[in-house]
Amino acid sequence: MKTTNTAPRATKASDAATATALKLYVVLSRAQRAISERTQADLEQHGISITEFAIMEALHHKGPLLLGEVQRKILVSSGGITFLVDKLIERGYVERKLCPTDRRARYAALTRSGAALMKEIFPAHAAAIRQAMSGLAPAEQKEATALLKRLGLRAAGDGKG
């Protein structure tokens, strides 16, 4: 018995659109990986991971944050944030503080040692990121930021963009 393909045939326009989307995906992925490798190498000199740095950077710029706020800022699971904060506590960079209005909640805050480390390494890390992004002029970086933000919001399903 002969079967027929009942799937709708893609048009040349949709084939081209798919090819363009796939190419963009590959280029974005490769660019992100290359930039991440450079920034990770910079941080590994100081013995911290990119995720540990992200936690410390959030606390450095925002001050003490509830663990849930830190989790949302750096996009890790609740178990992951607990594990990472525990590691940073063991190393003396972060401490937990009680929330005065909610006994169940805990804040994460940089210790003096953590603040000193951030003061030491943040400028060089920012320079490494600036260098990694130097393939685009500042105006192009602003344009890319706006385009990628719109892309991310649409991909996340908020429908804008």
N, C-alpha and C positions, 0 to 999 in steps of 0.2 A: 504494500500500500504506500502510495506516495504522500508525503507530508509537505505542506506548504508553510512557509514562514509568514506568520501573520503579524509580525512586528512591523510597525511603521518604518518605512524607508527614510533614512536621514537625507535631508536636502544638502546640497553642496554648501549652502550658507551655514547650516548647523554643523556640518563637518568642519568647516573652517573655524567656526566659533569654538568648537570643542578642541581643535588643534591649538588654537590660540590660548585657551584656558589651561590646557595641559602644559604648554610651553611656559606660561607664566608660573604655574605651580612648581615646575622643575627649577626655573631660575630663582624664584623666591626661596625655595628649599636650599639650594646650593649657596646662595648669598647668606642666608641665615646661619647655615652650618659654618661657613668660612669666618663670619664675624664672631660667632660663638666660640670657635676654636681659638681665635686670637685673644678674646677676653678671658677665656678659661685659662689659657697659658699665663696671662698676666696675673691672675688671682692665685694660681697654683704656686707662684713664687712666694706667696705669703701663707701657704698652707690652708687655704679655705676654698671651698667649692663655690661655683657660681650661685647656687641656691642659698648657701649660707651667707654669701655676700649680699644677695638680694634682701634677706631678712635684716641684716645689719644696716644696709643702705636705707631701707624703709624706716627703721628706728632712728637712724642718724638724721634723716631729713624731717621726719614727722614727730619724733619724740616717742614716749611710751605708747604702745598700741595694744588693744585687746588681741589675744591670739587669733580670734576669728577675723579680725581686720587684717592682720599680717597674712593670714591664709589667703584671703581674697586678693590682696595686693600682689602676691607672688604666685598665685594659682597652683597651690599644692593641696593635697587632701588634708583633712583634719588630723589624721594619724601621722601624716608626713610632717606637718608643721610641729607637732608635739615632739617627734623624733629629732628634727633639726634643731629646735630650740633647746632640747635636752643636751644635744652635742655642744651647742654654743655655750650653754651654762657650764658644762664640764670643763670647757676651755677657758672659762672666766670672762667671756665677752658679753654675755647676756644674763639678765636675772629676771625672775618672775616676781611680780608685785601683786598684792591683793587689790581687788577693786573695792573701793569704799562703799559703793552702793549696791553691789551684787556679790554675795559671798561665793557664788559659783564661778564667777568670771575671774580671769587672771590677765594681767598686763605683762607684756614683754618689754624690757627696757635695756638699753646698753649700759654696761658697767663702765667704770672709768677706763678700764683696760680696753674694752670694746670701742669706746669713744676715741681713745688715743689711737687705736689701730685704724679706725676709719679716717681720722684726721691725717694719718700718715699715708694710707694707700689710696684714698678716694681720688686725689688730684691726678695721680699717675694712671689710675684705672680710667678716669674720664678722658685723659689724653690718649690712652690706647683705643678707646671707643671712637674718639674724634679721628684718629689716624685710620681706623678700620673703615670709617664712613667717608674718608677723603676722596673716594672715587666719584663722589657727587659733590658739586658745588653747594654751598649753604642754601641757595634758593632752590636747587633741585632736591635737597634733603627735606625742606619744608613741603615742597610739592609731593614728594614720595610719602611723607608722613600723612598728609591729608588723604591721599589716594588709598594708602594701606589702612588707615583708620576706617574709611568708608567701606573698603573691602571686608575688613574684619567684622564690622557691625552687620553687614549684609550676610556674611557667611554664618554669623552667630544666630541669624534668624530674626533680627529686630525689624527687618524690612526697610530700613532707611537706606538711602544711597542709591 
